[in-house]
Amino acid sequence: MIVMIALLNDGAILSIAYDNVQYKDKPEAWKHAARAGNFTVLGVIGVVAAFGLFYLGERVFHLDRLHVQTLMY
């Protein structure tokens, strides 16, 4: 597993090293409203998915507490 992580990490670093970026004189302006909207949507989806998984383990599959903890982890 460590070798696979190292190889995947090397691939990402190589792609960054050979990136041909056109530099500008002034920094790029961030679109904070769009980013905040994306973060909000992703956060809500994450919370709904977590509670949905908890509901499935507890009510549908009737798992005990230790198995629900393992499922949630």
VMD Tcl script that builds the backbone (N, CA, C; Angstrom):
set m [mol new atoms 219]
animate dup $m
set s [atomselect $m all]
$s set {name element resname resid chain x y z} {
  {N N MET 1 A 0.819 -1.186 0.000}
  {CA C MET 1 A 0.000 0.000 0.000}
  {C C MET 1 A 0.868 1.257 0.000}
  {N N ILE 2 A 1.942 1.232 0.764}
  {CA C ILE 2 A 2.829 2.391 0.824}
  {C C ILE 2 A 3.488 2.634 -0.528}
  {N N VAL 3 A 3.857 1.563 -1.228}
  {CA C VAL 3 A 4.471 1.706 -2.551}
  {C C VAL 3 A 3.465 2.306 -3.528}
  {N N MET 4 A 2.208 1.853 -3.465}
  {CA C MET 4 A 1.192 2.381 -4.365}
  {C C MET 4 A 0.944 3.870 -4.086}
  {N N ILE 5 A 0.882 4.256 -2.821}
  {CA C ILE 5 A 0.697 5.669 -2.470}
  {C C ILE 5 A 1.880 6.492 -2.979}
  {N N ALA 6 A 3.092 5.964 -2.832}
  {CA C ALA 6 A 4.277 6.685 -3.302}
  {C C ALA 6 A 4.253 6.861 -4.816}
  {N N LEU 7 A 3.850 5.834 -5.548}
  {CA C LEU 7 A 3.790 5.943 -7.005}
  {C C LEU 7 A 2.718 6.931 -7.449}
  {N N LEU 8 A 1.546 6.890 -6.824}
  {CA C LEU 8 A 0.493 7.833 -7.171}
  {C C LEU 8 A 0.900 9.265 -6.823}
  {N N ASN 9 A 1.592 9.440 -5.719}
  {CA C ASN 9 A 2.072 10.760 -5.331}
  {C C ASN 9 A 3.098 11.271 -6.345}
  {N N ASP 10 A 3.985 10.398 -6.812}
  {CA C ASP 10 A 4.972 10.800 -7.816}
  {C C ASP 10 A 4.296 11.228 -9.109}
  {N N GLY 11 A 3.234 10.545 -9.496}
  {CA C GLY 11 A 2.510 10.929 -10.708}
  {C C GLY 11 A 1.922 12.321 -10.595}
  {N N ALA 12 A 1.364 12.644 -9.440}
  {CA C ALA 12 A 0.800 13.984 -9.236}
  {C C ALA 12 A 1.895 15.048 -9.250}
  {N N ILE 13 A 3.015 14.755 -8.633}
  {CA C ILE 13 A 4.113 15.722 -8.599}
  {C C ILE 13 A 4.678 15.938 -9.997}
  {N N LEU 14 A 4.786 14.878 -10.799}
  {CA C LEU 14 A 5.283 15.032 -12.167}
  {C C LEU 14 A 4.336 15.867 -13.017}
  {N N SER 15 A 3.050 15.701 -12.830}
  {CA C SER 15 A 2.107 16.501 -13.610}
  {C C SER 15 A 2.194 17.978 -13.231}
  {N N ILE 16 A 2.482 18.278 -11.990}
  {CA C ILE 16 A 2.652 19.673 -11.572}
  {C C ILE 16 A 3.955 20.236 -12.127}
  {N N ALA 17 A 4.996 19.420 -12.175}
  {CA C ALA 17 A 6.304 19.891 -12.621}
  {C C ALA 17 A 6.302 20.294 -14.083}
  {N N TYR 18 A 5.500 19.642 -14.900}
  {CA C TYR 18 A 5.484 19.932 -16.334}
  {C C TYR 18 A 4.261 20.739 -16.757}
  {N N ASP 19 A 3.649 21.435 -15.835}
  {CA C ASP 19 A 2.479 22.247 -16.126}
  {C C ASP 19 A 2.912 23.542 -16.806}
  {N N ASN 20 A 2.304 23.848 -17.946}
  {CA C ASN 20 A 2.632 25.072 -18.682}
  {C C ASN 20 A 1.577 26.134 -18.379}
  {N N VAL 21 A 1.843 26.933 -17.369}
  {CA C VAL 21 A 0.908 27.958 -16.934}
  {C C VAL 21 A 1.313 29.285 -17.539}
  {N N GLN 22 A 0.319 30.028 -18.028}
  {CA C GLN 22 A 0.577 31.377 -18.520}
  {C C GLN 22 A 0.467 32.340 -17.330}
  {N N TYR 23 A 1.562 32.970 -16.967}
  {CA C TYR 23 A 1.582 33.849 -15.808}
  {C C TYR 23 A 1.013 35.218 -16.168}
  {N N LYS 24 A 0.345 35.835 -15.193}
  {CA C LYS 24 A -0.215 37.174 -15.373}
  {C C LYS 24 A 0.451 38.132 -14.395}
  {N N ASP 25 A 0.373 39.410 -14.707}
  {CA C ASP 25 A 0.989 40.420 -13.840}
  {C C ASP 25 A 0.245 40.588 -12.528}
  {N N LYS 26 A -1.088 40.492 -12.576}
  {CA C LYS 26 A -1.893 40.653 -11.369}
  {C C LYS 26 A -2.438 39.287 -10.938}
  {N N PRO 27 A -2.649 39.094 -9.640}
  {CA C PRO 27 A -3.201 37.817 -9.174}
  {C C PRO 27 A -4.657 37.636 -9.622}
  {N N GLU 28 A -5.063 36.393 -9.735}
  {CA C GLU 28 A -6.438 36.068 -10.096}
  {C C GLU 28 A -7.379 36.439 -8.950}
  {N N ALA 29 A -8.567 36.884 -9.280}
  {CA C ALA 29 A -9.575 37.194 -8.265}
  {C C ALA 29 A -10.422 35.950 -8.010}
  {N N TRP 30 A -10.581 35.608 -6.764}
  {CA C TRP 30 A -11.382 34.441 -6.408}
  {C C TRP 30 A -12.857 34.798 -6.411}
  {N N LYS 31 A -13.679 33.853 -6.776}
  {CA C LYS 31 A -15.128 34.041 -6.754}
  {C C LYS 31 A -15.655 33.428 -5.445}
  {N N HIS 32 A -15.660 34.239 -4.383}
  {CA C HIS 32 A -16.004 33.736 -3.060}
  {C C HIS 32 A -17.446 33.254 -2.962}
  {N N ALA 33 A -18.362 33.906 -3.642}
  {CA C ALA 33 A -19.769 33.507 -3.556}
  {C C ALA 33 A -19.970 32.114 -4.171}
  {N N ALA 34 A -19.342 31.859 -5.299}
  {CA C ALA 34 A -19.471 30.547 -5.939}
  {C C ALA 34 A -18.820 29.464 -5.083}
  {N N ARG 35 A -17.669 29.776 -4.503}
  {CA C ARG 35 A -16.988 28.794 -3.653}
  {C C ARG 35 A -17.812 28.494 -2.403}
  {N N ALA 36 A -18.390 29.522 -1.803}
  {CA C ALA 36 A -19.205 29.317 -0.607}
  {C C ALA 36 A -20.437 28.487 -0.939}
  {N N GLY 37 A -21.024 28.715 -2.103}
  {CA C GLY 37 A -22.167 27.906 -2.525}
  {C C GLY 37 A -21.785 26.450 -2.710}
  {N N ASN 38 A -20.630 26.202 -3.339}
  {CA C ASN 38 A -20.165 24.828 -3.524}
  {C C ASN 38 A -19.887 24.154 -2.185}
  {N N PHE 39 A -19.238 24.854 -1.281}
  {CA C PHE 39 A -18.931 24.282 0.030}
  {C C PHE 39 A -20.205 23.960 0.800}
  {N N THR 40 A -21.191 24.847 0.693}
  {CA C THR 40 A -22.452 24.626 1.396}
  {C C THR 40 A -23.166 23.392 0.857}
  {N N VAL 41 A -23.232 23.279 -0.456}
  {CA C VAL 41 A -23.902 22.119 -1.064}
  {C C VAL 41 A -23.172 20.827 -0.698}
  {N N LEU 42 A -21.856 20.822 -0.798}
  {CA C LEU 42 A -21.099 19.622 -0.458}
  {C C LEU 42 A -21.226 19.276 1.022}
  {N N GLY 43 A -21.257 20.286 1.889}
  {CA C GLY 43 A -21.426 20.033 3.316}
  {C C GLY 43 A -22.777 19.422 3.630}
  {N N VAL 44 A -23.838 19.956 3.019}
  {CA C VAL 44 A -25.181 19.416 3.249}
  {C C VAL 44 A -25.278 17.988 2.721}
  {N N ILE 45 A -24.707 17.727 1.555}
  {CA C ILE 45 A -24.719 16.368 1.005}
  {C C ILE 45 A -23.981 15.409 1.931}
  {N N GLY 46 A -22.861 15.841 2.491}
  {CA C GLY 46 A -22.105 14.994 3.408}
  {C C GLY 46 A -22.886 14.659 4.670}
  {N N VAL 47 A -23.570 15.647 5.227}
  {CA C VAL 47 A -24.359 15.417 6.440}
  {C C VAL 47 A -25.536 14.490 6.144}
  {N N VAL 48 A -26.232 14.726 5.031}
  {CA C VAL 48 A -27.369 13.875 4.663}
  {C C VAL 48 A -26.903 12.442 4.399}
  {N N ALA 49 A -25.770 12.292 3.739}
  {CA C ALA 49 A -25.241 10.949 3.464}
  {C C ALA 49 A -24.865 10.230 4.762}
  {N N ALA 50 A -24.272 10.952 5.712}
  {CA C ALA 50 A -23.883 10.334 6.977}
  {C C ALA 50 A -25.114 9.876 7.762}
  {N N PHE 51 A -26.124 10.752 7.855}
  {CA C PHE 51 A -27.329 10.362 8.577}
  {C C PHE 51 A -28.083 9.261 7.845}
  {N N GLY 52 A -28.070 9.289 6.514}
  {CA C GLY 52 A -28.701 8.225 5.746}
  {C C GLY 52 A -28.024 6.888 5.968}
  {N N LEU 53 A -26.706 6.886 6.011}
  {CA C LEU 53 A -25.971 5.648 6.283}
  {C C LEU 53 A -26.252 5.146 7.689}
  {N N PHE 54 A -26.307 6.060 8.643}
  {CA C PHE 54 A -26.635 5.685 10.014}
  {C C PHE 54 A -28.040 5.085 10.087}
  {N N TYR 55 A -29.003 5.705 9.403}
  {CA C TYR 55 A -30.381 5.200 9.388}
  {C C TYR 55 A -30.436 3.798 8.768}
  {N N LEU 56 A -29.733 3.601 7.668}
  {CA C LEU 56 A -29.729 2.278 7.029}
  {C C LEU 56 A -29.156 1.211 7.963}
  {N N GLY 57 A -28.048 1.517 8.602}
  {CA C GLY 57 A -27.439 0.542 9.499}
  {C C GLY 57 A -28.293 0.241 10.709}
  {N N GLU 58 A -28.918 1.277 11.258}
  {CA C GLU 58 A -29.692 1.126 12.493}
  {C C GLU 58 A -31.077 0.530 12.244}
  {N N ARG 59 A -31.811 1.067 11.278}
  {CA C ARG 59 A -33.225 0.702 11.094}
  {C C ARG 59 A -33.453 -0.363 10.027}
  {N N VAL 60 A -32.707 -0.310 8.946}
  {CA C VAL 60 A -32.962 -1.234 7.831}
  {C C VAL 60 A -32.224 -2.549 8.039}
  {N N PHE 61 A -30.906 -2.465 8.352}
  {CA C PHE 61 A -30.111 -3.679 8.498}
  {C C PHE 61 A -30.079 -4.198 9.931}
  {N N HIS 62 A -30.611 -3.439 10.891}
  {CA C HIS 62 A -30.708 -3.823 12.312}
  {C C HIS 62 A -29.349 -4.256 12.869}
  {N N LEU 63 A -28.343 -3.429 12.648}
  {CA C LEU 63 A -27.006 -3.720 13.154}
  {C C LEU 63 A -26.879 -3.250 14.591}
  {N N ASP 64 A -26.020 -3.926 15.356}
  {CA C ASP 64 A -25.781 -3.473 16.725}
  {C C ASP 64 A -24.844 -2.255 16.697}
  {N N ARG 65 A -24.627 -1.691 17.889}
  {CA C ARG 65 A -23.907 -0.423 17.967}
  {C C ARG 65 A -22.488 -0.518 17.415}
  {N N LEU 66 A -21.771 -1.597 17.706}
  {CA C LEU 66 A -20.390 -1.727 17.244}
  {C C LEU 66 A -20.320 -1.831 15.721}
  {N N HIS 67 A -21.267 -2.541 15.119}
  {CA C HIS 67 A -21.256 -2.654 13.660}
  {C C HIS 67 A -21.666 -1.334 12.999}
  {N N VAL 68 A -22.553 -0.593 13.639}
  {CA C VAL 68 A -22.925 0.726 13.101}
  {C C VAL 68 A -21.729 1.671 13.189}
  {N N GLN 69 A -20.982 1.604 14.287}
  {CA C GLN 69 A -19.774 2.435 14.407}
  {C C GLN 69 A -18.772 2.084 13.334}
  {N N THR 70 A -18.591 0.801 13.057}
  {CA C THR 70 A -17.677 0.373 12.009}
  {C C THR 70 A -18.175 0.834 10.642}
  {N N LEU 71 A -19.461 0.742 10.400}
  {CA C LEU 71 A -20.038 1.184 9.132}
  {C C LEU 71 A -19.840 2.684 8.944}
  {N N MET 72 A -20.044 3.448 9.994}
  {CA C MET 72 A -19.897 4.892 9.892}
  {C C MET 72 A -18.432 5.302 9.695}
  {N N TYR 73 A -17.523 4.540 10.294}
  {CA C TYR 73 A -16.100 4.860 10.136}
  {C C TYR 73 A -15.689 4.637 8.704}
}
mol reanalyze $m
mol bondsrecalc $m
mol representation Tube
mol addrep $m
